[in-house]
Amino acid sequence: MLITYRIFSHIGYSPTPLNLTQAHEYLLAATRYRLGYKDLKRLVRNSLEYSFAPGNSLWESPEFKAMVTACASDTPGETSVSQGCSAFLHKSDRAQTQWQLESEFAWFESLQNWL
C-alpha cells in the first residue's frame, strides 16, 4: 500500500475528484489484483495512448519501446529538448502529456528507496 501511495503522490495526481477516483482505481488494481509498479505504469501509459486527447502519440507503437523519430534522441526529465522534439510536442497535446508523464516517471524512478 505504501508503494502505491508513493507512486500516486509522485506522478502528478492533483487532489481533484476525478484524479482521486483514478488513483483509487489504480490502488484497487494494485491491491486486489496484486499489480506491480510496471503493470501500473503500463496502465497509466495506456490511459493516455488510448485517450481522446488530440494529436499524435509520443510513441512509435503501443508497446512503448521507442519514441517517435523526432524525440528518439531526447530523454524525458532532462532540462533541454531538441528543436525537432520541441516542435513535435508543441503540435500534440497527447504527446505533451505523455512527455510530462515520462518525465515524472523518470523523476520518481530516480528516487532512492522508492519501493
N, C-alpha and C positions, 0 to 999 in steps of 0.2 A: 504494500500500500504506500509506503514511503517513497519508493521508486516512482510510482505513478504520480504522486503529488509533485515530486521534483521535476518530472517531465513537464507536467502541465504548467507549473509555476515558471518554468524557464523557456517555454517555446511560444510565449506571446499571447496567451489567453488573457483577455481582459475580463473583468468581472461583470459581464453583461448576461442577461438571462439566456440568450442563445449560446454563448460560449460556455456558460456553466452547464447547460444541458449537454452540449457536445463533450465537455470534459467528463461529465458524469457517465455518458455512454462509453467513452474510452476507458474510464475507470472500471465500469462493469465488464467490458471486454477483457481487460487485464485480469480482473479478479475471478470472474465467473468462468472464463474460458482459458485462463492461465496464459494469456498472450504476453510475450516478452516485448522488450523495447523495439527490436527490429520489426516485429509484427505491427506494433502500434505506429511506428514510423511509416511503414508501408500503407497502413490505413489512412493516415493523415495525408500522405502524398497522393493517394488515390482520390481522396475527397477533393483535392484541387485539380487533379488531372481530369476528372470526370465532372467537374462543376460546370455551371453555366457562365463562368467568368469569361469575359470577352478576350479574344486574342489567342495567339499561338502558345503552345506549351513550351516550357524551357527544355523539355526532354525530347530526345530523338524517338524514343519508344516508351511504352508504359512499363517497361522493366526497370526504368530509372538507372540505367547503367551509363548512359552518355548524354551530355547536354548537347543542344543544337550547336552547329558548327560555329556560329557567331560567339558563343560563350564557352566553347570547349577548352580554351586555354586559360580561362578565368576560374577563380576559386571563391565560392560564396563565403562571406565573412571577412574577406580581405578588404583593405581600405581603398584600393583602386580597382577599377574595372576598365577593360579595353574599350576603345571607341566603338568597335563593332558590337560588342555585347551591350554596351550602354544604349546604343541606337535600337537594338532588338528589344531590350527591356522597356524602353520608352514607348514602343509601339504596342505592347501587350500587357494588359492588366493581369492576365493569368500568369505570364512569365515573371512579372514583377513580384507577385505574391509568392510564387514558387521560389524565386531567388531569395526573398526575405525569409521564407521558411527554412531553406537550406542554410542560410547564414545563421539562423537561430539554432538549427541542429548542430552546426559546426561549433558554435559557441558553447552549447550545452555539453557536447561530447569532449570539449577541451577541458572541462572542469575536472578537478581531481576528486575522487571519491564520489562520483555522481550516482553510483549504484549503492 
